[in-house]
Amino acid sequence: MKKYSEEIIRYAAVTAEGKPCEVLERITYERLVGEDGSLSEPVVINRRYDLKTGELLVRLGEQEFADDETGAKIRLRA
């Protein structure tokens, strides 16, 4: 049997217009559950980025993202 969990990491960011926003990094882990109930080490099976409002983001670089639909740029704050 498999068990899934999700970790959410929040990053302060700013849009191209200078408005503050928040980028969410959602990491999905998968673990195998043994017959004795033990869990294997977690394996990352999915990593995605989106805004708090739900718009999906594409990672362009270490500090830069773009809205998947509009292409609007977003940069992480230092």
mmCIF file of the N, C-alpha and C atoms, coordinates in Angstrom:
data_MODEL
# 
_entry.id   MODEL 
# 
loop_
_atom_site.group_PDB 
_atom_site.id 
_atom_site.type_symbol 
_atom_site.label_atom_id 
_atom_site.label_alt_id 
_atom_site.label_comp_id 
_atom_site.label_asym_id 
_atom_site.label_entity_id 
_atom_site.label_seq_id 
_atom_site.pdbx_PDB_ins_code 
_atom_site.Cartn_x 
_atom_site.Cartn_y 
_atom_site.Cartn_z 
_atom_site.occupancy 
_atom_site.B_iso_or_equiv 
_atom_site.pdbx_formal_charge 
_atom_site.auth_seq_id 
_atom_site.auth_comp_id 
_atom_site.auth_asym_id 
_atom_site.auth_atom_id 
_atom_site.pdbx_PDB_model_num 
ATOM 1   N N  . MET A 1 1  ? 0.845  -1.174 0.000   1.00 0.00 ? 1  MET A N  1 
ATOM 2   C CA . MET A 1 1  ? 0.000  0.000  0.000   1.00 0.00 ? 1  MET A CA 1 
ATOM 3   C C  . MET A 1 1  ? 0.893  1.240  0.000   1.00 0.00 ? 1  MET A C  1 
ATOM 4   N N  . LYS A 1 2  ? 0.391  2.309  -0.565  1.00 0.00 ? 2  LYS A N  1 
ATOM 5   C CA . LYS A 1 2  ? 1.132  3.558  -0.639  1.00 0.00 ? 2  LYS A CA 1 
ATOM 6   C C  . LYS A 1 2  ? 0.444  4.623  0.203   1.00 0.00 ? 2  LYS A C  1 
ATOM 7   N N  . LYS A 1 3  ? 1.249  5.504  0.757   1.00 0.00 ? 3  LYS A N  1 
ATOM 8   C CA . LYS A 1 3  ? 0.736  6.621  1.550   1.00 0.00 ? 3  LYS A CA 1 
ATOM 9   C C  . LYS A 1 3  ? 1.317  7.902  0.962   1.00 0.00 ? 3  LYS A C  1 
ATOM 10  N N  . TYR A 1 4  ? 0.473  8.914  0.816   1.00 0.00 ? 4  TYR A N  1 
ATOM 11  C CA . TYR A 1 4  ? 0.890  10.184 0.220   1.00 0.00 ? 4  TYR A CA 1 
ATOM 12  C C  . TYR A 1 4  ? 0.757  11.305 1.238   1.00 0.00 ? 4  TYR A C  1 
ATOM 13  N N  . SER A 1 5  ? 1.666  12.267 1.149   1.00 0.00 ? 5  SER A N  1 
ATOM 14  C CA . SER A 1 5  ? 1.581  13.454 1.991   1.00 0.00 ? 5  SER A CA 1 
ATOM 15  C C  . SER A 1 5  ? 2.050  14.650 1.168   1.00 0.00 ? 5  SER A C  1 
ATOM 16  N N  . GLU A 1 6  ? 1.667  15.837 1.620   1.00 0.00 ? 6  GLU A N  1 
ATOM 17  C CA . GLU A 1 6  ? 2.034  17.050 0.894   1.00 0.00 ? 6  GLU A CA 1 
ATOM 18  C C  . GLU A 1 6  ? 2.631  18.054 1.860   1.00 0.00 ? 6  GLU A C  1 
ATOM 19  N N  . GLU A 1 7  ? 3.692  18.677 1.431   1.00 0.00 ? 7  GLU A N  1 
ATOM 20  C CA . GLU A 1 7  ? 4.340  19.740 2.189   1.00 0.00 ? 7  GLU A CA 1 
ATOM 21  C C  . GLU A 1 7  ? 4.156  21.028 1.403   1.00 0.00 ? 7  GLU A C  1 
ATOM 22  N N  . ILE A 1 8  ? 3.829  22.107 2.102   1.00 0.00 ? 8  ILE A N  1 
ATOM 23  C CA . ILE A 1 8  ? 3.661  23.410 1.448   1.00 0.00 ? 8  ILE A CA 1 
ATOM 24  C C  . ILE A 1 8  ? 4.673  24.376 2.040   1.00 0.00 ? 8  ILE A C  1 
ATOM 25  N N  . ILE A 1 9  ? 5.487  24.967 1.160   1.00 0.00 ? 9  ILE A N  1 
ATOM 26  C CA . ILE A 1 9  ? 6.464  25.963 1.568   1.00 0.00 ? 9  ILE A CA 1 
ATOM 27  C C  . ILE A 1 9  ? 6.031  27.294 0.957   1.00 0.00 ? 9  ILE A C  1 
ATOM 28  N N  . ARG A 1 10 ? 6.005  28.331 1.770   1.00 0.00 ? 10 ARG A N  1 
ATOM 29  C CA . ARG A 1 10 ? 5.543  29.652 1.325   1.00 0.00 ? 10 ARG A CA 1 
ATOM 30  C C  . ARG A 1 10 ? 6.737  30.588 1.137   1.00 0.00 ? 10 ARG A C  1 
ATOM 31  N N  . TYR A 1 11 ? 6.707  31.351 0.040   1.00 0.00 ? 11 TYR A N  1 
ATOM 32  C CA . TYR A 1 11 ? 7.761  32.317 -0.261  1.00 0.00 ? 11 TYR A CA 1 
ATOM 33  C C  . TYR A 1 11 ? 7.136  33.681 -0.510  1.00 0.00 ? 11 TYR A C  1 
ATOM 34  N N  . ALA A 1 12 ? 7.705  34.703 0.113   1.00 0.00 ? 12 ALA A N  1 
ATOM 35  C CA . ALA A 1 12 ? 7.276  36.082 -0.165  1.00 0.00 ? 12 ALA A CA 1 
ATOM 36  C C  . ALA A 1 12 ? 7.799  36.457 -1.544  1.00 0.00 ? 12 ALA A C  1 
ATOM 37  N N  . ALA A 1 13 ? 6.957  37.107 -2.336  1.00 0.00 ? 13 ALA A N  1 
ATOM 38  C CA . ALA A 1 13 ? 7.327  37.470 -3.709  1.00 0.00 ? 13 ALA A CA 1 
ATOM 39  C C  . ALA A 1 13 ? 6.706  38.808 -4.068  1.00 0.00 ? 13 ALA A C  1 
ATOM 40  N N  . VAL A 1 14 ? 7.063  39.288 -5.254  1.00 0.00 ? 14 VAL A N  1 
ATOM 41  C CA . VAL A 1 14 ? 6.524  40.554 -5.750  1.00 0.00 ? 14 VAL A CA 1 
ATOM 42  C C  . VAL A 1 14 ? 6.263  40.398 -7.245  1.00 0.00 ? 14 VAL A C  1 
ATOM 43  N N  . THR A 1 15 ? 5.142  40.963 -7.701  1.00 0.00 ? 15 THR A N  1 
ATOM 44  C CA . THR A 1 15 ? 4.793  40.902 -9.123  1.00 0.00 ? 15 THR A CA 1 
ATOM 45  C C  . THR A 1 15 ? 5.609  41.932 -9.900  1.00 0.00 ? 15 THR A C  1 
ATOM 46  N N  . ALA A 1 16 ? 5.510  41.897 -11.221 1.00 0.00 ? 16 ALA A N  1 
ATOM 47  C CA . ALA A 1 16 ? 6.222  42.855 -12.071 1.00 0.00 ? 16 ALA A CA 1 
ATOM 48  C C  . ALA A 1 16 ? 5.750  44.284 -11.800 1.00 0.00 ? 16 ALA A C  1 
ATOM 49  N N  . GLU A 1 17 ? 4.514  44.435 -11.326 1.00 0.00 ? 17 GLU A N  1 
ATOM 50  C CA . GLU A 1 17 ? 3.971  45.763 -11.007 1.00 0.00 ? 17 GLU A CA 1 
ATOM 51  C C  . GLU A 1 17 ? 4.382  46.231 -9.617  1.00 0.00 ? 17 GLU A C  1 
ATOM 52  N N  . GLY A 1 18 ? 5.108  45.401 -8.875  1.00 0.00 ? 18 GLY A N  1 
ATOM 53  C CA . GLY A 1 18 ? 5.556  45.779 -7.537  1.00 0.00 ? 18 GLY A CA 1 
ATOM 54  C C  . GLY A 1 18 ? 4.611  45.390 -6.418  1.00 0.00 ? 18 GLY A C  1 
ATOM 55  N N  . LYS A 1 19 ? 3.554  44.648 -6.729  1.00 0.00 ? 19 LYS A N  1 
ATOM 56  C CA . LYS A 1 19 ? 2.592  44.238 -5.707  1.00 0.00 ? 19 LYS A CA 1 
ATOM 57  C C  . LYS A 1 19 ? 3.102  42.997 -4.978  1.00 0.00 ? 19 LYS A C  1 
ATOM 58  N N  . PRO A 1 20 ? 2.994  42.978 -3.644  1.00 0.00 ? 20 PRO A N  1 
ATOM 59  C CA . PRO A 1 20 ? 3.430  41.796 -2.908  1.00 0.00 ? 20 PRO A CA 1 
ATOM 60  C C  . PRO A 1 20 ? 2.479  40.622 -3.137  1.00 0.00 ? 20 PRO A C  1 
ATOM 61  N N  . CYS A 1 21 ? 3.018  39.413 -3.151  1.00 0.00 ? 21 CYS A N  1 
ATOM 62  C CA . CYS A 1 21 ? 2.208  38.209 -3.289  1.00 0.00 ? 21 CYS A CA 1 
ATOM 63  C C  . CYS A 1 21 ? 2.942  37.066 -2.594  1.00 0.00 ? 21 CYS A C  1 
ATOM 64  N N  . GLU A 1 22 ? 2.373  35.897 -2.651  1.00 0.00 ? 22 GLU A N  1 
ATOM 65  C CA . GLU A 1 22 ? 2.965  34.745 -1.996  1.00 0.00 ? 22 GLU A CA 1 
ATOM 66  C C  . GLU A 1 22 ? 2.985  33.567 -2.962  1.00 0.00 ? 22 GLU A C  1 
ATOM 67  N N  . VAL A 1 23 ? 4.160  32.965 -3.151  1.00 0.00 ? 23 VAL A N  1 
ATOM 68  C CA . VAL A 1 23 ? 4.312  31.789 -3.995  1.00 0.00 ? 23 VAL A CA 1 
ATOM 69  C C  . VAL A 1 23 ? 4.296  30.566 -3.093  1.00 0.00 ? 23 VAL A C  1 
ATOM 70  N N  . LEU A 1 24 ? 3.495  29.569 -3.463  1.00 0.00 ? 24 LEU A N  1 
ATOM 71  C CA . LEU A 1 24 ? 3.424  28.325 -2.711  1.00 0.00 ? 24 LEU A CA 1 
ATOM 72  C C  . LEU A 1 24 ? 4.118  27.221 -3.493  1.00 0.00 ? 24 LEU A C  1 
ATOM 73  N N  . GLU A 1 25 ? 5.024  26.526 -2.840  1.00 0.00 ? 25 GLU A N  1 
ATOM 74  C CA . GLU A 1 25 ? 5.667  25.353 -3.426  1.00 0.00 ? 25 GLU A CA 1 
ATOM 75  C C  . GLU A 1 25 ? 5.006  24.140 -2.777  1.00 0.00 ? 25 GLU A C  1 
ATOM 76  N N  . ARG A 1 26 ? 4.341  23.327 -3.586  1.00 0.00 ? 26 ARG A N  1 
ATOM 77  C CA . ARG A 1 26 ? 3.644  22.140 -3.082  1.00 0.00 ? 26 ARG A CA 1 
ATOM 78  C C  . ARG A 1 26 ? 4.439  20.905 -3.493  1.00 0.00 ? 26 ARG A C  1 
ATOM 79  N N  . ILE A 1 27 ? 4.886  20.160 -2.488  1.00 0.00 ? 27 ILE A N  1 
ATOM 80  C CA . ILE A 1 27 ? 5.697  18.975 -2.735  1.00 0.00 ? 27 ILE A CA 1 
ATOM 81  C C  . ILE A 1 27 ? 4.898  17.756 -2.274  1.00 0.00 ? 27 ILE A C  1 
ATOM 82  N N  . THR A 1 28 ? 4.656  16.813 -3.188  1.00 0.00 ? 28 THR A N  1 
ATOM 83  C CA . THR A 1 28 ? 3.930  15.594 -2.862  1.00 0.00 ? 28 THR A CA 1 
ATOM 84  C C  . THR A 1 28 ? 4.923  14.452 -2.694  1.00 0.00 ? 28 THR A C  1 
ATOM 85  N N  . TYR A 1 29 ? 4.817  13.757 -1.555  1.00 0.00 ? 29 TYR A N  1 
ATOM 86  C CA . TYR A 1 29 ? 5.683  12.627 -1.238  1.00 0.00 ? 29 TYR A CA 1 
ATOM 87  C C  . TYR A 1 29 ? 4.884  11.332 -1.284  1.00 0.00 ? 29 TYR A C  1 
ATOM 88  N N  . GLU A 1 30 ? 5.577  10.263 -1.646  1.00 0.00 ? 30 GLU A N  1 
ATOM 89  C CA . GLU A 1 30 ? 4.979  8.932  -1.640  1.00 0.00 ? 30 GLU A CA 1 
ATOM 90  C C  . GLU A 1 30 ? 5.839  8.038  -0.749  1.00 0.00 ? 30 GLU A C  1 
ATOM 91  N N  . ARG A 1 31 ? 5.172  7.237  0.094   1.00 0.00 ? 31 ARG A N  1 
ATOM 92  C CA . ARG A 1 31 ? 5.862  6.269  0.935   1.00 0.00 ? 31 ARG A CA 1 
ATOM 93  C C  . ARG A 1 31 ? 5.161  4.930  0.800   1.00 0.00 ? 31 ARG A C  1 
ATOM 94  N N  . LEU A 1 32 ? 5.928  3.876  0.874   1.00 0.00 ? 32 LEU A N  1 
ATOM 95  C CA . LEU A 1 32 ? 5.348  2.533  0.870   1.00 0.00 ? 32 LEU A CA 1 
ATOM 96  C C  . LEU A 1 32 ? 5.136  2.091  2.313   1.00 0.00 ? 32 LEU A C  1 
ATOM 97  N N  . VAL A 1 33 ? 3.973  1.499  2.573   1.00 0.00 ? 33 VAL A N  1 
ATOM 98  C CA . VAL A 1 33 ? 3.658  0.987  3.900   1.00 0.00 ? 33 VAL A CA 1 
ATOM 99  C C  . VAL A 1 33 ? 3.916  -0.511 3.885   1.00 0.00 ? 33 VAL A C  1 
ATOM 100 N N  . GLY A 1 34 ? 4.828  -0.951 4.766   1.00 0.00 ? 34 GLY A N  1 
ATOM 101 C CA . GLY A 1 34 ? 5.143  -2.369 4.854   1.00 0.00 ? 34 GLY A CA 1 
ATOM 102 C C  . GLY A 1 34 ? 4.036  -3.143 5.547   1.00 0.00 ? 34 GLY A C  1 
ATOM 103 N N  . GLU A 1 35 ? 4.100  -4.462 5.460   1.00 0.00 ? 35 GLU A N  1 
ATOM 104 C CA . GLU A 1 35 ? 3.084  -5.311 6.104   1.00 0.00 ? 35 GLU A CA 1 
ATOM 105 C C  . GLU A 1 35 ? 3.072  -5.122 7.612   1.00 0.00 ? 35 GLU A C  1 
ATOM 106 N N  . ASP A 1 36 ? 4.224  -4.747 8.172   1.00 0.00 ? 36 ASP A N  1 
ATOM 107 C CA . ASP A 1 36 ? 4.304  -4.522 9.621   1.00 0.00 ? 36 ASP A CA 1 
ATOM 108 C C  . ASP A 1 36 ? 3.925  -3.096 10.006  1.00 0.00 ? 36 ASP A C  1 
ATOM 109 N N  . GLY A 1 37 ? 3.518  -2.293 9.029   1.00 0.00 ? 37 GLY A N  1 
ATOM 110 C CA . GLY A 1 37 ? 3.105  -0.915 9.287   1.00 0.00 ? 37 GLY A CA 1 
ATOM 111 C C  . GLY A 1 37 ? 4.235  0.095  9.176   1.00 0.00 ? 37 GLY A C  1 
ATOM 112 N N  . SER A 1 38 ? 5.438  -0.371 8.899   1.00 0.00 ? 38 SER A N  1 
ATOM 113 C CA . SER A 1 38 ? 6.565  0.549  8.775   1.00 0.00 ? 38 SER A CA 1 
ATOM 114 C C  . SER A 1 38 ? 6.467  1.327  7.464   1.00 0.00 ? 38 SER A C  1 
ATOM 115 N N  . LEU A 1 39 ? 7.048  2.516  7.456   1.00 0.00 ? 39 LEU A N  1 
ATOM 116 C CA . LEU A 1 39 ? 7.016  3.382  6.280   1.00 0.00 ? 39 LEU A CA 1 
ATOM 117 C C  . LEU A 1 39 ? 8.407  3.477  5.655   1.00 0.00 ? 39 LEU A C  1 
ATOM 118 N N  . SER A 1 40 ? 8.459  3.457  4.328   1.00 0.00 ? 40 SER A N  1 
ATOM 119 C CA . SER A 1 40 ? 9.725  3.638  3.620   1.00 0.00 ? 40 SER A CA 1 
ATOM 120 C C  . SER A 1 40 ? 10.102 5.119  3.658   1.00 0.00 ? 40 SER A C  1 
ATOM 121 N N  . GLU A 1 41 ? 11.287 5.416  3.195   1.00 0.00 ? 41 GLU A N  1 
ATOM 122 C CA . GLU A 1 41 ? 11.718 6.810  3.079   1.00 0.00 ? 41 GLU A CA 1 
ATOM 123 C C  . GLU A 1 41 ? 10.830 7.515  2.049   1.00 0.00 ? 41 GLU A C  1 
ATOM 124 N N  . PRO A 1 42 ? 10.491 8.785  2.294   1.00 0.00 ? 42 PRO A N  1 
ATOM 125 C CA . PRO A 1 42 ? 9.635  9.499  1.329   1.00 0.00 ? 42 PRO A CA 1 
ATOM 126 C C  . PRO A 1 42 ? 10.362 9.780  0.022   1.00 0.00 ? 42 PRO A C  1 
ATOM 127 N N  . VAL A 1 43 ? 9.615  9.697  -1.077  1.00 0.00 ? 43 VAL A N  1 
ATOM 128 C CA . VAL A 1 43 ? 10.124 9.985  -2.410  1.00 0.00 ? 43 VAL A CA 1 
ATOM 129 C C  . VAL A 1 43 ? 9.269  11.112 -2.993  1.00 0.00 ? 43 VAL A C  1 
ATOM 130 N N  . VAL A 1 44 ? 9.922  12.143 -3.526  1.00 0.00 ? 44 VAL A N  1 
ATOM 131 C CA . VAL A 1 44 ? 9.193  13.248 -4.155  1.00 0.00 ? 44 VAL A CA 1 
ATOM 132 C C  . VAL A 1 44 ? 8.630  12.758 -5.480  1.00 0.00 ? 44 VAL A C  1 
ATOM 133 N N  . ILE A 1 45 ? 7.293  12.846 -5.632  1.00 0.00 ? 45 ILE A N  1 
ATOM 134 C CA . ILE A 1 45 ? 6.679  12.420 -6.890  1.00 0.00 ? 45 ILE A CA 1 
ATOM 135 C C  . ILE A 1 45 ? 6.090  13.583 -7.675  1.00 0.00 ? 45 ILE A C  1 
ATOM 136 N N  . ASN A 1 46 ? 5.935  14.739 -7.011  1.00 0.00 ? 46 ASN A N  1 
ATOM 137 C CA . ASN A 1 46 ? 5.393  15.904 -7.712  1.00 0.00 ? 46 ASN A CA 1 
ATOM 138 C C  . ASN A 1 46 ? 5.824  17.164 -6.984  1.00 0.00 ? 46 ASN A C  1 
ATOM 139 N N  . ARG A 1 47 ? 6.175  18.180 -7.752  1.00 0.00 ? 47 ARG A N  1 
ATOM 140 C CA . ARG A 1 47 ? 6.534  19.483 -7.197  1.00 0.00 ? 47 ARG A CA 1 
ATOM 141 C C  . ARG A 1 47 ? 5.913  20.519 -8.120  1.00 0.00 ? 47 ARG A C  1 
ATOM 142 N N  . ARG A 1 48 ? 5.095  21.405 -7.546  1.00 0.00 ? 48 ARG A N  1 
ATOM 143 C CA . ARG A 1 48 ? 4.489  22.441 -8.375  1.00 0.00 ? 48 ARG A CA 1 
ATOM 144 C C  . ARG A 1 48 ? 4.466  23.746 -7.606  1.00 0.00 ? 48 ARG A C  1 
ATOM 145 N N  . TYR A 1 49 ? 4.311  24.822 -8.339  1.00 0.00 ? 49 TYR A N  1 
ATOM 146 C CA . TYR A 1 49 ? 4.297  26.162 -7.771  1.00 0.00 ? 49 TYR A CA 1 
ATOM 147 C C  . TYR A 1 49 ? 3.002  26.837 -8.182  1.00 0.00 ? 49 TYR A C  1 
ATOM 148 N N  . ASP A 1 50 ? 2.409  27.577 -7.245  1.00 0.00 ? 50 ASP A N  1 
ATOM 149 C CA . ASP A 1 50 ? 1.230  28.367 -7.581  1.00 0.00 ? 50 ASP A CA 1 
ATOM 150 C C  . ASP A 1 50 ? 1.133  29.558 -6.651  1.00 0.00 ? 50 ASP A C  1 
ATOM 151 N N  . LEU A 1 51 ? 0.223  30.453 -6.986  1.00 0.00 ? 51 LEU A N  1 
ATOM 152 C CA . LEU A 1 51 ? -0.049 31.602 -6.129  1.00 0.00 ? 51 LEU A CA 1 
ATOM 153 C C  . LEU A 1 51 ? -1.088 31.203 -5.099  1.00 0.00 ? 51 LEU A C  1 
ATOM 154 N N  . LYS A 1 52 ? -1.175 31.972 -4.044  1.00 0.00 ? 52 LYS A N  1 
ATOM 155 C CA . LYS A 1 52 ? -2.159 31.723 -2.994  1.00 0.00 ? 52 LYS A CA 1 
ATOM 156 C C  . LYS A 1 52 ? -3.578 31.732 -3.570  1.00 0.00 ? 52 LYS A C  1 
ATOM 157 N N  . THR A 1 53 ? -3.773 32.458 -4.658  1.00 0.00 ? 53 THR A N  1 
ATOM 158 C CA . THR A 1 53 ? -5.089 32.551 -5.298  1.00 0.00 ? 53 THR A CA 1 
ATOM 159 C C  . THR A 1 53 ? -5.375 31.397 -6.248  1.00 0.00 ? 53 THR A C  1 
ATOM 160 N N  . GLY A 1 54 ? -4.389 30.489 -6.456  1.00 0.00 ? 54 GLY A N  1 
ATOM 161 C CA . GLY A 1 54 ? -4.632 29.293 -7.248  1.00 0.00 ? 54 GLY A CA 1 
ATOM 162 C C  . GLY A 1 54 ? -4.020 29.252 -8.640  1.00 0.00 ? 54 GLY A C  1 
ATOM 163 N N  . GLU A 1 55 ? -3.500 30.374 -9.147  1.00 0.00 ? 55 GLU A N  1 
ATOM 164 C CA . GLU A 1 55 ? -2.915 30.381 -10.485 1.00 0.00 ? 55 GLU A CA 1 
ATOM 165 C C  . GLU A 1 55 ? -1.619 29.571 -10.495 1.00 0.00 ? 55 GLU A C  1 
ATOM 166 N N  . LEU A 1 56 ? -1.485 28.672 -11.462 1.00 0.00 ? 56 LEU A N  1 
ATOM 167 C CA . LEU A 1 56 ? -0.268 27.873 -11.594 1.00 0.00 ? 56 LEU A CA 1 
ATOM 168 C C  . LEU A 1 56 ? 0.882  28.728 -12.095 1.00 0.00 ? 56 LEU A C  1 
ATOM 169 N N  . LEU A 1 57 ? 2.084  28.424 -11.615 1.00 0.00 ? 57 LEU A N  1 
ATOM 170 C CA . LEU A 1 57 ? 3.280  29.149 -12.018 1.00 0.00 ? 57 LEU A CA 1 
ATOM 171 C C  . LEU A 1 57 ? 4.271  28.202 -12.668 1.00 0.00 ? 57 LEU A C  1 
ATOM 172 N N  . VAL A 1 58 ? 5.091  28.766 -13.534 1.00 0.00 ? 58 VAL A N  1 
ATOM 173 C CA . VAL A 1 58 ? 6.190  28.041 -14.174 1.00 0.00 ? 58 VAL A CA 1 
ATOM 174 C C  . VAL A 1 58 ? 7.472  28.641 -13.625 1.00 0.00 ? 58 VAL A C  1 
ATOM 175 N N  . ARG A 1 59 ? 8.374  27.783 -13.157 1.00 0.00 ? 59 ARG A N  1 
ATOM 176 C CA . ARG A 1 59 ? 9.643  28.290 -12.629 1.00 0.00 ? 59 ARG A CA 1 
ATOM 177 C C  . ARG A 1 59 ? 10.583 28.601 -13.782 1.00 0.00 ? 59 ARG A C  1 
ATOM 178 N N  . LEU A 1 60 ? 11.065 29.857 -13.825 1.00 0.00 ? 60 LEU A N  1 
ATOM 179 C CA . LEU A 1 60 ? 11.962 30.296 -14.894 1.00 0.00 ? 60 LEU A CA 1 
ATOM 180 C C  . LEU A 1 60 ? 13.420 30.266 -14.454 1.00 0.00 ? 60 LEU A C  1 
ATOM 181 N N  . GLY A 1 61 ? 13.644 30.412 -13.187 1.00 0.00 ? 61 GLY A N  1 
ATOM 182 C CA . GLY A 1 61 ? 15.007 30.444 -12.652 1.00 0.00 ? 61 GLY A CA 1 
ATOM 183 C C  . GLY A 1 61 ? 14.965 30.313 -11.149 1.00 0.00 ? 61 GLY A C  1 
ATOM 184 N N  . GLU A 1 62 ? 16.091 30.555 -10.510 1.00 0.00 ? 62 GLU A N  1 
ATOM 185 C CA . GLU A 1 62 ? 16.191 30.404 -9.059  1.00 0.00 ? 62 GLU A CA 1 
ATOM 186 C C  . GLU A 1 62 ? 15.219 31.318 -8.309  1.00 0.00 ? 62 GLU A C  1 
ATOM 187 N N  . GLN A 1 63 ? 15.052 32.546 -8.774  1.00 0.00 ? 63 GLN A N  1 
ATOM 188 C CA . GLN A 1 63 ? 14.221 33.533 -8.093  1.00 0.00 ? 63 GLN A CA 1 
ATOM 189 C C  . GLN A 1 63 ? 13.034 34.023 -8.916  1.00 0.00 ? 63 GLN A C  1 
ATOM 190 N N  . GLU A 1 64 ? 12.838 33.485 -10.131 1.00 0.00 ? 64 GLU A N  1 
ATOM 191 C CA . GLU A 1 64 ? 11.821 34.041 -11.030 1.00 0.00 ? 64 GLU A CA 1 
ATOM 192 C C  . GLU A 1 64 ? 10.815 32.991 -11.486 1.00 0.00 ? 64 GLU A C  1 
ATOM 193 N N  . PHE A 1 65 ? 9.542  33.417 -11.519 1.00 0.00 ? 65 PHE A N  1 
ATOM 194 C CA . PHE A 1 65 ? 8.436  32.577 -11.962 1.00 0.00 ? 65 PHE A CA 1 
ATOM 195 C C  . PHE A 1 65 ? 7.611  33.357 -12.974 1.00 0.00 ? 65 PHE A C  1 
ATOM 196 N N  . ALA A 1 66 ? 6.737  32.636 -13.695 1.00 0.00 ? 66 ALA A N  1 
ATOM 197 C CA . ALA A 1 66 ? 5.797  33.280 -14.616 1.00 0.00 ? 66 ALA A CA 1 
ATOM 198 C C  . ALA A 1 66 ? 4.442  32.608 -14.457 1.00 0.00 ? 66 ALA A C  1 
ATOM 199 N N  . ASP A 1 67 ? 3.379  33.392 -14.544 1.00 0.00 ? 67 ASP A N  1 
ATOM 200 C CA . ASP A 1 67 ? 2.026  32.855 -14.510 1.00 0.00 ? 67 ASP A CA 1 
ATOM 201 C C  . ASP A 1 67 ? 1.845  31.957 -15.728 1.00 0.00 ? 67 ASP A C  1 
ATOM 202 N N  . ASP A 1 68 ? 1.323  30.761 -15.520 1.00 0.00 ? 68 ASP A N  1 
ATOM 203 C CA . ASP A 1 68 ? 1.177  29.776 -16.592 1.00 0.00 ? 68 ASP A CA 1 
ATOM 204 C C  . ASP A 1 68 ? 0.265  30.261 -17.713 1.00 0.00 ? 68 ASP A C  1 
ATOM 205 N N  . GLU A 1 69 ? -0.765 31.040 -17.398 1.00 0.00 ? 69 GLU A N  1 
ATOM 206 C CA . GLU A 1 69 ? -1.715 31.492 -18.417 1.00 0.00 ? 69 GLU A CA 1 
ATOM 207 C C  . GLU A 1 69 ? -1.336 32.834 -19.039 1.00 0.00 ? 69 GLU A C  1 
ATOM 208 N N  . THR A 1 70 ? -0.979 33.802 -18.201 1.00 0.00 ? 70 THR A N  1 
ATOM 209 C CA . THR A 1 70 ? -0.735 35.164 -18.706 1.00 0.00 ? 70 THR A CA 1 
ATOM 210 C C  . THR A 1 70 ? 0.719  35.459 -19.014 1.00 0.00 ? 70 THR A C  1 
ATOM 211 N N  . GLY A 1 71 ? 1.636  34.691 -18.417 1.00 0.00 ? 71 GLY A N  1 
ATOM 212 C CA . GLY A 1 71 ? 3.064  34.949 -18.611 1.00 0.00 ? 71 GLY A CA 1 
ATOM 213 C C  . GLY A 1 71 ? 3.602  36.062 -17.730 1.00 0.00 ? 71 GLY A C  1 
ATOM 214 N N  . ALA A 1 72 ? 2.770  36.618 -16.840 1.00 0.00 ? 72 ALA A N  1 
ATOM 215 C CA . ALA A 1 72 ? 3.212  37.693 -15.950 1.00 0.00 ? 72 ALA A CA 1 
ATOM 216 C C  . ALA A 1 72 ? 4.347  37.201 -15.053 1.00 0.00 ? 72 ALA A C  1 
ATOM 217 N N  . LYS A 1 73 ? 5.377  38.026 -14.911 1.00 0.00 ? 73 LYS A N  1 
ATOM 218 C CA . LYS A 1 73 ? 6.569  37.657 -14.141 1.00 0.00 ? 73 LYS A CA 1 
ATOM 219 C C  . LYS A 1 73 ? 6.374  37.928 -12.648 1.00 0.00 ? 73 LYS A C  1 
ATOM 220 N N  . ILE A 1 74 ? 6.958  37.044 -11.844 1.00 0.00 ? 74 ILE A N  1 
ATOM 221 C CA . ILE A 1 74 ? 6.938  37.169 -10.385 1.00 0.00 ? 74 ILE A CA 1 
ATOM 222 C C  . ILE A 1 74 ? 8.331  36.828 -9.881  1.00 0.00 ? 74 ILE A C  1 
ATOM 223 N N  . ARG A 1 75 ? 8.853  37.650 -8.970  1.00 0.00 ? 75 ARG A N  1 
ATOM 224 C CA . ARG A 1 75 ? 10.175 37.412 -8.403  1.00 0.00 ? 75 ARG A CA 1 
ATOM 225 C C  . ARG A 1 75 ? 10.070 37.211 -6.902  1.00 0.00 ? 75 ARG A C  1 
ATOM 226 N N  . LEU A 1 76 ? 10.876 36.267 -6.388  1.00 0.00 ? 76 LEU A N  1 
ATOM 227 C CA . LEU A 1 76 ? 10.939 36.058 -4.942  1.00 0.00 ? 76 LEU A CA 1 
ATOM 228 C C  . LEU A 1 76 ? 11.674 37.222 -4.294  1.00 0.00 ? 76 LEU A C  1 
ATOM 229 N N  . ARG A 1 77 ? 11.262 37.548 -3.087  1.00 0.00 ? 77 ARG A N  1 
ATOM 230 C CA . ARG A 1 77 ? 11.978 38.587 -2.333  1.00 0.00 ? 77 ARG A CA 1 
ATOM 231 C C  . ARG A 1 77 ? 13.220 37.965 -1.737  1.00 0.00 ? 77 ARG A C  1 
ATOM 232 N N  . ALA A 1 78 ? 14.267 38.757 -1.643  1.00 0.00 ? 78 ALA A N  1 
ATOM 233 C CA . ALA A 1 78 ? 15.553 38.259 -1.094  1.00 0.00 ? 78 ALA A CA 1 
ATOM 234 C C  . ALA A 1 78 ? 15.477 38.041 0.391   1.00 0.00 ? 78 ALA A C  1 
# 
